[in-house]
Amino acid sequence: LRLSYYKKIAIVDEERDVQLVQHTESGKVFVLKALHIYDAGVFSYLMENPSKGTPSIIELIEDDDTLYVIEEYISGNSLREILQSSGPLSIEEAVEYIDQLCNILRPLHRLNPPIVHRDIKPSNLIVTPDGVVVLIDFNSAKESECSKNQDTVLIGTAGYAALEQYGFSVSKPTTDIYALGVLLNELITGQLPNQELYKGPLEPV
């Protein structure tokens, strides 16, 4: 019944079951995602505690083994699109984007248990028209379970995922920090570290 209030207007990602929907009463446009592997605690926290730099979650609807997430639609270009159209960024631009991302992640990493995004990459970072970075796609995010020896579900994007995401240990805030380093390298060089390793003043970072 709750889902029936949202009318599908466009498919964003057919493979991942992501679509744009419009609320039939308010006329507002949102993103609707159907998740089959998810950490419900992450989405509940984000809904109850809207976090700066992340999309607001409007509704969560759980049915059988599926979580339907209805969230704010963020207008802008992804860092992937910016890299593809303009090429590598200046050091100043890259640092500005990384700084904003750190400010998004820091409050999540300081929670008990911490929330780890686990899929930081250029396509999951939207830059709004006024230059604000928004971290999207918390589909892979989880509450870090320090009592466990390894993640129960191996998930992430090759090239950005830290070793622990392949079953070597449990994902922690350092998992995201690893991806931050990969992202910084790519923003400046246009390549992943295994393709071209950045050399310059930010090398210690």
N, C-alpha and C positions, 0 to 999 in steps of 0.2 A: 504493500500500500504506500509506504513512504517513498519507495523508488518510483512509483507511478507519477509523482509530482515533477519528475525530471524528464524532459523531452530531449532525445538525442538529436543533435544538430550537426555533428561532424565526428569522424573517427580520427583520433590523434595517432594512435599506435595500435593497429589491429592485432598484431602478434601478442602484445602485452595487455590487451583489453582495456585501453585507455580511450576515453571519448569526451568530447565537449557536450555539455547538456545545458538546457535552459529550464529554470524553474517556471512551471506553468502559471503560478500566481504572481510572483515578483518580477518575472522576466529577466532575472539576473542569470549570467552565464557562469558555469562552474566546470571543473574537471571531475569526471567520474572514473574511478579505477576499481576493477574487480581483482582482489588479491587472493591467491590460494596458498601462498607461503608468506607468513607475516608474523610480526610480534605485536599482538594487540595492545600490550602495555605501552609501546612507543606511541601509537596513534591516539590512545586514550590520554596520555600525558600531553601530547601536542594540542589536542582539542581543548583540554581543560586549562592549559597554560600556553596560550599563543606566544610563540617565540619570534622575536625580531629576526627578519631575514629568512623566514620560512613561510610557505603558504598557510593561511588560516584554514583549519578543517571545519567544515560546516556540519557534516553529519557522518556518523559511522553506523553502518547497518550490517550486522553479522547474520549470516544465514547458512546453516550447515557448515561446510568447510570453506566458506568464502566470506571475505570482508570487503564490503563496498565502501569506498572512501570518497566522499564528496568534498572537494576542497576548492579554495580560491583559485581563479585563473590568473596567472601572472603574465602580463604583456611585456614583451621585450625580445631580445636576441640572446641565444645561448652563447657561452664562450666558445663553443665549437663553431658556431656560425661566424662569430667575429674572427676567429683564427683562419677559417676558410676564406673569408672575404678580404681580410686585411693582412694576413700573415702574422708572424711573431710580433709580440708587443714590446714596447720599450720597458726597461727595468722599472721605471717609475709607475707605469700602468700596471705591470704584473704585481708589483708590491702592493699597490692600492687594492687590487682585487683579492690578493691573499690576505691582507690585513682585515678586510671586511669579512672574509670567510672565517678567519680565526675568531672574530668577534661573535659570529653565529655559533660556532662549535663550542666555544669555551663554556657557556652556561650549561650546555647539554652534557659535556664531559665532566662537569663538576657535580652532577646529580649523583645520588646514591640509590640504585646503581646507575652508572653512567649510560647515556644513550650514545651509541656509536653508529654513524651513518653507513659506513662500509661500501659506499659506491660514489665517492667523490671523483668527478671527471668533468671535462668541459661541457658536455651535453646536459649535465645536471645542475648547471649554474646559469641562471638567467640574469642578464643585466637589463634593468628597466631603462626607459628613456632618460631618466634623470641620473643614471649612473649607479644605482643601488644594486648590489648583488643579492640574489635570492637563491637559496639552496633548495632544490626540489627533489622529488622522488625518494621518499623514505621507505620504499618497498623493501629494501635490503637491511634497513636499520634494525638494531636490536638493543635490548638492555644487556649490558655486559655482565656475564655470570662468572665472576672470578673464582667461584668454587669448582668450576668445571675445568677439565684439562684441554678440551678443544671444542670448537663449534660443532653443534649437531647437524647444522645445514651449511654446506659449503656454497658460498654465494659471493658474487663480486664480478668485476670486469678485469679481464686479463690485461696486464700492463700497469694497472693502478692498484690492484689488490695486493695487500701484504701477505707474507708467508702464512700467517696464522689463519687466513681465510681459505687456505688449502688443507686445513686439518692439522697443522703442526702445533697449534695452541689455541687459546680462546681469544676472540676479538676484544680489543681494549681501545681506549682513546688513542693509543699510539698507532693503532691500525689506520685511523683517519690522518694522523700526522704523517705517516708514510706516504699516503696518497697526496697530501699537501705538497710534499717534496717533489713527487712525480709531476703534479700539476704545475708547480712553479717552473720546473725544467721545461715543460711543454709550452708554457706561455711565452717564455723568452726565446727558446730555440725553434719551436714549432714541431719538436720531435720528443718522443719518449726517451728516458735516460738510456735504454738499451740500444737506441738508434743514434742518439747524439747527446753526450753528456755536457752540460753547461760548464763553461770555464769563464770566470770573471769575479767581480767583487762580491757577489752573493754566493759563491761556491761553498763557503762554510755552512750556510743555511741549508 
